[in-house]
Amino acid sequence: MKIYQAKGDRGRAIGYGKGISGIKAHPGAIIEPKDLDGIPGVGKAIKDKTAEWFDSGTIRKLDCLQKDGKTMALEELTGVWGVGPQTALKLYSQDIKSVKELRKYAELLTNAQQIGLKHYDDFLERMPRSEAQTISIMMQKETKKFFSPAEVVVEACGSFRRGKDNCGDVDVLITRKDDKPVAGMLNPLIEHLEKKGLLKERLSATKVTKEGSEMYMGVCKVSTKSRRIDIKVYPKDQYGYALLYFTGSAQHNIKMRNVAEQKGYTLSDHGLVKINSGQTVPCETEEEIFKFLGMDFKTPL
């Protein structure tokens, strides 16, 4: 899937992505090709390649792709934050085939991509849980102090909330405990955290969604390494949905969306919405979402 993403083959990347998600979400063991029957997203192409792997221990197509110089160059270039398949293809056409070569021509990149290039090695390295925890504690302390006396909720999500030993980045969710609007909360907080030295660089301007949430993408630093951090502010009535969505895992989210669709709803980080009517189910906590869908509550740990 990652190879096709790097090559810009969106159709195959999406197809293999759906198949991978379906297999990961499958509750039973897969010990022979026929065990793939009925799994969502798994079609003939994936079944054939799985059968080849079971038979020989290799997949010829994958071996060819992995040995192809252009494919490997594009995969390395798209490892730079902000560099997508089209940009990578353009760079490759200019005879730039590695991150090392790209550093000589950084002026070809946008400001955000240059930041991604500068921190390429740090961003590729997963941070230990202890470092993610330090970032989480500092975010909670500074955010709550900044908005005092108003009470806010600050939670680090993703693999950190799921109890993993390491994390690719830190995802922080914020909401207010009262019923006041959250609009305009994020930018002043970002400026405060920059002055405190926790946030170092901005990868994007603050984004505001039509549903009223706000998002920042940037770089933080509490050790010798630069780390990716996303900070998101959600209205109180959407916070439970956002907490569920950004905690994951991706396979768990797919399973819950499938259950919601079977009951006639769409599930996102903003709400549980009745298909066709647009009516939103009021759930402020994860437990309420599980209960509405008729599922046993699953803690993130």
C-alpha positions in Angstrom: 0.0 0.0 0.0 2.8 2.4 1.0 4.6 1.8 -2.3 1.5 2.6 -4.4 0.9 5.7 -2.3 4.4 6.8 -3.1 3.9 6.1 -6.8 0.7 8.1 -6.8 -1.4 5.1 -7.7 -4.3 6.2 -5.6 -6.7 3.5 -6.8 -4.5 0.6 -5.8 -3.4 2.3 -2.6 -7.0 2.7 -1.5 -7.9 -0.9 -2.6 -5.0 -2.4 -0.7 -5.7 -0.2 2.3 -9.3 -1.4 2.6 -8.1 -5.0 2.3 -5.4 -4.5 5.0 -7.9 -2.8 7.3 -10.4 -5.6 6.7 -7.9 -8.3 7.5 -6.6 -6.5 10.7 -10.2 -6.2 11.9 -11.0 -9.8 11.2 -11.5 -11.6 14.6 -10.4 -15.1 13.4 -7.0 -16.5 12.5 -6.0 -16.6 8.8 -4.0 -19.7 8.2 -4.9 -20.4 4.6 -6.2 -18.4 1.7 -9.8 -19.5 2.0 -9.9 -17.8 5.5 -10.0 -14.5 3.6 -13.5 -15.3 2.1 -16.1 -12.7 3.1 -13.6 -10.2 4.6 -14.6 -6.6 3.5 -12.1 -5.1 1.1 -10.4 -8.4 0.2 -10.9 -9.1 -3.5 -9.4 -11.5 -6.1 -6.0 -9.6 -6.4 -5.3 -9.8 -2.6 -6.5 -13.4 -2.4 -4.2 -14.4 -5.3 -1.2 -12.6 -3.8 -1.9 -14.2 -0.4 -2.1 -17.6 -2.0 1.3 -17.0 -3.7 2.8 -16.0 -0.3 1.4 -19.1 1.4 2.7 -21.3 -1.4 6.2 -19.8 -1.9 6.8 -17.3 1.0 7.3 -14.5 -1.5 5.2 -12.2 -3.7 6.9 -11.6 -7.1 5.1 -8.3 -7.7 6.2 -7.0 -4.3 9.8 -8.2 -4.9 9.9 -6.3 -8.2 8.5 -3.1 -6.7 11.0 -3.2 -3.8 13.9 -3.6 -6.2 12.8 -0.9 -8.5 15.0 2.2 -8.1 12.3 4.7 -8.9 9.8 3.1 -6.5 12.3 3.2 -3.7 13.3 6.8 -4.4 9.6 7.9 -4.4 9.0 6.1 -1.1 11.9 7.8 0.5 11.0 11.2 -0.8 7.4 10.9 0.4 8.8 10.1 3.9 9.4 13.8 4.2 6.5 15.5 6.0 4.3 17.3 3.5 5.8 15.8 0.4 3.1 13.8 -1.4 3.3 11.6 -4.5 2.9 14.4 -7.0 5.7 16.5 -5.4 7.9 13.4 -5.2 7.4 12.6 -8.9 8.2 16.2 -9.8 11.4 16.0 -7.7 12.3 12.7 -9.3 11.9 14.1 -12.7 14.5 16.8 -11.7 16.9 13.9 -10.9 16.4 14.3 -7.1 16.2 10.7 -5.9 16.9 10.8 -2.2 16.5 12.9 0.9 20.3 13.5 0.9 20.0 15.0 -2.6 16.8 16.9 -1.7 18.7 18.7 1.1 20.8 20.4 -1.6 17.6 21.8 -3.3 15.4 22.7 -0.3 14.4 25.9 -2.0 12.1 23.8 -4.3 9.9 22.9 -1.3 7.2 24.9 0.5 8.0 26.3 4.0 6.2 23.4 5.7 8.0 20.8 3.5 11.3 22.5 4.4 10.4 22.1 8.1 9.6 18.4 7.4 12.9 18.0 5.6 14.9 19.6 8.5 13.3 17.2 11.0 13.2 14.2 8.7 15.3 11.9 10.9 13.5 12.9 14.1 10.0 12.5 12.6 10.9 9.0 11.3 12.0 7.9 14.7 9.2 6.8 17.1 9.4 8.5 20.4 9.5 6.5 23.7 6.3 6.6 25.8 8.2 8.5 28.5 8.8 11.4 26.2 5.2 11.5 24.9 4.1 11.5 28.5 6.3 14.5 29.3 4.7 16.3 26.3 1.2 15.4 27.5 1.8 16.5 31.1 3.3 19.9 29.9 0.3 20.4 27.5 -2.2 19.7 30.3 -0.4 22.0 32.8 0.1 25.0 30.4 -3.4 24.7 28.8 -5.3 24.5 32.0 -3.3 27.4 33.5 -3.8 29.5 30.3 -7.6 29.2 30.3 -8.1 29.4 34.1 -10.5 30.0 35.7 -12.4 28.3 32.9 -12.2 24.5 33.2 -10.9 22.7 30.2 -10.3 19.0 29.4 -6.9 18.1 27.9 -6.2 14.6 26.7 -3.4 13.0 24.7 -4.9 10.4 22.3 -3.6 8.0 19.7 -1.2 5.2 20.5 -0.2 7.0 23.7 -3.8 6.7 25.1 -3.8 3.1 24.0 -0.8 2.4 26.2 1.8 1.7 23.6 5.5 1.8 24.4 6.3 4.3 21.6 4.4 6.9 19.5 4.8 8.4 16.1 3.5 11.7 17.3 1.3 13.3 20.0 -2.4 14.0 19.4 -3.9 16.4 21.9 -7.6 17.0 22.3 -9.1 20.0 24.2 -12.6 21.1 25.1 -14.4 23.3 27.7 -16.4 21.8 30.5 -18.9 24.7 30.4 -21.3 25.4 27.5 -19.4 28.4 26.2 -18.2 28.2 22.5 -14.6 27.0 21.7 -14.2 29.2 18.7 -11.0 31.2 18.8 -9.5 29.2 21.7 -6.6 27.6 19.7 -4.6 30.5 18.2 -4.0 32.3 21.5 -3.0 29.0 23.1 -0.5 28.2 20.3 1.1 31.6 20.8 1.4 31.0 24.5 2.9 27.6 24.0 5.4 29.0 21.5 6.5 31.6 24.1 6.9 28.9 26.6 9.2 27.1 24.2 7.1 23.9 24.0 6.0 24.5 20.4 8.8 25.3 18.0 7.4 25.5 14.4 4.1 25.6 12.6 3.5 23.1 9.8 0.1 24.6 8.9 -2.1 27.5 9.7 -4.9 26.8 12.2 -7.8 25.1 10.4 -11.4 25.6 11.4 -14.0 23.1 10.3 -17.6 23.8 9.5 -18.5 21.8 12.6 -16.7 24.2 14.8 -13.5 22.3 15.6 -10.0 23.9 15.3 -6.7 22.1 14.5 -3.0 23.0 14.7 -0.2 20.9 13.2 3.4 21.6 14.3 6.6 20.7 16.0 7.3 20.4 19.7 10.5 19.7 21.6 11.1 18.5 25.2 14.3 16.6 24.6 17.1 16.6 22.0 14.5 15.4 19.4 11.9 17.4 17.5 8.5 15.7 17.5 5.3 16.0 15.6 2.3 17.3 17.5 -1.3 18.0 16.6 -3.6 20.0 18.8 -7.4 19.9 18.3 -10.1 21.9 20.0 -13.7 20.4 19.8 -17.0 21.7 21.1 -18.2 19.8 24.2 -21.0 18.0 22.4 -18.5 16.6 19.9 -15.7 15.8 22.3 -16.7 12.1 23.0 -16.7 11.4 19.3 -13.4 13.1 18.7 -11.8 11.2 21.7 -13.0 7.9 20.3 -11.8 8.7 16.7 -8.4 10.0 17.6 -7.7 7.3 20.1 -8.2 4.5 17.5 -6.9 2.1 16.5 -7.8 2.6 12.8 -9.1 -1.0 12.7 -11.3 -0.4 15.7 -12.7 2.8 14.1 -13.5 0.9 11.0 -15.4 -1.7 13.0 -17.4 0.9 14.8 -18.2 2.8 11.6 -19.4 -0.5 10.0 -21.7 -1.2 13.0 -23.0 2.4 12.8 -23.8 2.0 9.0 -25.6 -1.3 9.7 -27.9 0.7 12.0 -28.4 3.5 9.5 -25.9 6.0 10.8 -22.6 7.6 9.8 -19.9 7.9 12.5 -17.1 10.5 12.5 -15.1 12.6 14.9 -18.0 15.1 14.9 -20.9 12.9 15.6 -23.3 10.0 14.9 -25.6 11.1 12.2 -28.8 9.4 10.9 -28.4 8.7 7.2 -30.8 10.8 5.1 -32.3 12.7 8.0 -29.1 14.4 9.2 -30.2 14.0 12.8 -27.3 13.8 15.3 -27.2 11.5 18.3 -26.2 13.5 21.4 -23.3 11.6 23.0 -20.8 13.4 25.2 -18.8 10.4 26.2 -17.3 7.3 24.5 -19.4 5.1 26.8 -22.6 6.7 25.5 -21.6 6.0 21.9 -20.9 2.3 22.6 -24.2 2.0 24.4 -26.2 3.6 21.5 -24.5 1.2 19.0 -25.3 -1.8 21.2 -21.6 -2.6 21.7 -19.6 -3.5 24.9 -17.5 -0.6 26.0 -13.8 -1.0 25.1 -11.3 0.9 27.2 -8.3 2.3 25.2 -5.8 0.3 27.3 
